[in-house]
Amino acid sequence: MLKNTFLHIPGIGAITERHLWSSGLTDWDTPFDNTPTPISSNRKITITKGIKESRRHLDRDNPAFFSNLLPSNQGWRLFPEFRESTVYLDIETTGLERHYNDITTIALYDGATIQTYVHGKNLTDFVDDIQKYNVIVSYNGKSFDVPFIENYFGIQLNHAQIDLRYVLSSLGYKGGLKSCERQLEMDRGDLSDVDGFFAVLLWNDYQKTGNQKALDTLLAYNVQDTVNLENLMVEAYNLKIKETPFCNSHLIPSPCMPVNPYEADLKTVDKIKYGSGFGQSNYW
């Protein structure tokens, strides 16, 4: 879809882009002479320059160029071209304030490999590992996960970002990650009662009692968030493609869900749930 995109070119908005498509200029390779509707010379210069610059950044494997120019709800257009260098990311924390709270766990999934990082164990390994990727897919990561990570580790993540919160919202799916999953009929099984607030309680239990099952349950939840992002990414991409003239050629198949290496311990979940006055929260 990226090579069908003109929206990132300065001066080209959504209406103009659709006009270009309907005029026959459907991708970067279509000659202007093949379009039945005349395009002004000034617009030709703008588009030609934009396509040349776009090819240069695509050849250099630089998705950040496009991510920085596209509206947040259009980041999905990067996905197929940069899928091989994409990672799905989710963090768990002790609270929502990045200047005062800690990161407890991080999960990464690149479509093949799941990696987890735990505070007090291997959390700092994340700093090097995230540099292997060019694109970060998250839910609300632009506002929460990425700024939290940058503040916590004192680093800057210059990756291209696809924040599914904005993409899904543009499709009418709003609320937190779990709400969007439910609306799209995704089942979390044993983890259906766990949310971000409960993740804090799991971490506190692990810290106070050393209960490994609490940590395993937390990691199971963190990993589930992360691997579900791939499924949501593909679902959102296909739904957005159906809004374009390219729905017959650009759809991509649903991914195979990987096996979660961690299991939720239901006894631990029940113990914390009924012993802490647990209720639903506004955590993402």
N, C-alpha and C positions, 0 to 999 in steps of 0.2 A: 504493500500500500504506500510505502514511503515514496516510491518513484512515481506514484500518481498524485503526489501531494504538491500543492503550490501555496498552501495556506501560510507556510513559514516565510515566504518571500515578502519583504517589505512592500506594503501597498496592496497586497492581495488578501482580501477577506473571504469569508465563507461564501457569500453570495457570488463574488467574482470567480471563485474557484469552481463553483457549480456551473457558472456560465461558460467557463473554459471547457469543462468536461462536456457539456451539452453541445459546445461548438466543435467538438472533435479533438481538442487538445487534452487527451486523457492521461498522458504520461510525459516524462522528460524526453523521451525519444521521438515523439510525434513532431514532424516538421510543421512549421506554421503554415506553409503552403497547402497542407492537406486539410486545413480546417475550413469548413464551408462558410463560417461567419467571419468576416474581417476582424482582425485585431489591430488596434492602433499601433503606430510605430513606436511610440513612447512605452506602451505596455509591452511590446515585443522586446524592447531593450531591457526593461526591468526583469521580465521573465527569463530572458536569455542569460542575463548576469546571475540571476538567482539560481538557475539550473546549473550553471558552470560552477558556482560556489558550492552548491549542494553535492555535485558529483565529487568534488575535491574532498569534502569532509566524509562522504560515504566511502570513498576509496581509502581514506586514512583511518577508517573504523572509528569515527568520532561522533557517536550519537548525541553527545552533549550539545553540539552545534544545533541540532534539530530540537532537542528538548528545551533549550533556552528560548527558542523562537516560537514554538507551538503553544497554544493555550493549554492549560493543565488538563482540560477534558479531552484533548486531542493527542495526548502522549501515546495512546494505543497504536498510533500509526508507525511507531518505531519497531514494534514487537517482532515481526517476522525477520526483518533484515538483521536485527541484532540479538536474536534469540539465543545464539550460541554463547554470547558474552553477557547474558542476563542472569541475575540472581534475585531470588525472592527473599525478603528480609522481614523479620519481626523481632521486637525486643520485649522483655518484661522488666518492670521496674518496681521500686518500693513506693512509688507515688508518681504524680503527674508533673511535679515541679523539677525541671532539669537542673536547676541551680542548687537544689538541696537533696534530691533523692538519688538513689543508686540504680544502676543497671544490675539486674540479678542474673538474667540469662538472655542469650541471643541465639536465634536459629537462622541458618542460611540454607537455601535449597536452590540448586542450579539446574533442576530438571533431571539430574542423575544422582547427585550426591547430597546427603544431608549432613550439615555440620552444626554442632552445638557448642556454646561457650557458657561457662558458669563462673559467677563472681567468686573469687577466692581460689579458683582452680586454673582455668585456661582463658579467662576473659580477654586478656590483652592479646592473645593470638589473633583475635578478630581483626585488629588493626592492619596486619599484613595480609590476611586472607581476603579481605574485602577488595583489595587492590587488584585481584585477579580478574575482576569483572568491570564492565563498562556501563551497565544499566542496572539500576535497582528498581524492583517492583515492590510496592508496599501498599498498605491501606492506611491512609492518613500519615504516611511517612514524611511528607514534606513539612507538615506542621508539628509532628511529634517525634517519630523514631529518629530521623536523620539529625534534626537540631539537638536532640537529647544525646545522641552518639557523639556529635561534634563537640559539644560542651564537655561531656564526660571524659573523653580521651584527649581533648585539646587538639583535634585534627579537623581537616576540612575534607568532606566527601564531594569531589567534583564530578561524580558520576551523573549521567543522564538519569532522570527519574520518571517513572510511570506510577503515579499515585492513583490507585483504583477508586479511591473515594470520589474523585472528581469525574472519572470516566463513568462509573456506575451511577452517580447522581445525574449525569446528563442523559442516562437511559431511564431514569425514574426510580432507581433503586437507592433509597436513602436510609440513613441511620448508621449504626456501627457495622463492623465487619460481620458479626454473627447475624445481625438482622438481614443484611444483604444475602448471606448464605441461605437463610431460611426462605427468603423471597424467591431465591433461585433453586429451592428444593434440594439443598445440599445438607446431608446428615452428618452430624459429628459423633453419633453413637454415644459411648460412655463419657465423652467430654462435653455433652450438650449443656450440662449445668455449670460448667466452669467458664468464668469470664476474667477480665483483667483484674478486678477487685479480688476475686477468689485466688488468682495467681499470687497476689501479695500475701494472702493468708497461708498459702502453701509454702511460700518462701519463709515466712515467719516461723511456721511449724518446723521446717527443716533446720533453721538456725537455732531454735530453742531446744529441740529434742534430738537433732541429728537423724531424724526419720528419713532414710534414703527413699522410701516410697513416696514421701511428699515431694522430694526433688524430682523423682522419676515422673510423677504425675504432672508437675509443673513443666518439665521438659516435653512430655507428651503433648501438653496443651500448646506450648510454644511452637513445637514442630508442626502440629496440626494447622495452626494459623498459617505457617509458612508454606506448607505444601498445598493448602487450599488456595493460596494466592495464584498458583499456576493455573488451576482450574478456572478460577474467576477471571484471570487474565484472558484466557482463550475464549471463555464465554462472552466476556465484554467485547473482545475484538470482533468476534463473529456477529454479535448484535449490532455493533457500529458499522461493520462492513455492509450489513443489510440496508443501511441508510444511504448507501452510495451506489453508483452504477456498476460496481465490481463484485456484487454478491455472488455471481455465478462462477467466478474464477478465483476469488481470494479467500474463501472460507478455509479454515484449518481444523483438523480433527481434534477431538477432546483428548487430553493427555491421560496416560495411565497413572493412577495414583500410586505412589510408592508406599511400601510398608513402613509404618512409623516404628522406629527402633525402641521407643519407650511405650510403656503401658500405664494407663491411669489405674490407680489402686482405689477401688470403690469404697473400701472400708475407711481409708484415709479421707476421701472426699466427704463421706457421711459424717465422720467424726468432726471435721472442721465445720461442715455446713450446719450441723445441729448444735455445735458448741460455741459458735461465734456470732449468732444472730445474723448469719449471712443473708443478704438480699441482693437483688439485681442492682447494678450500678451504671454509671455513664462512661465507664472505661470503654476504649475502643477494643 
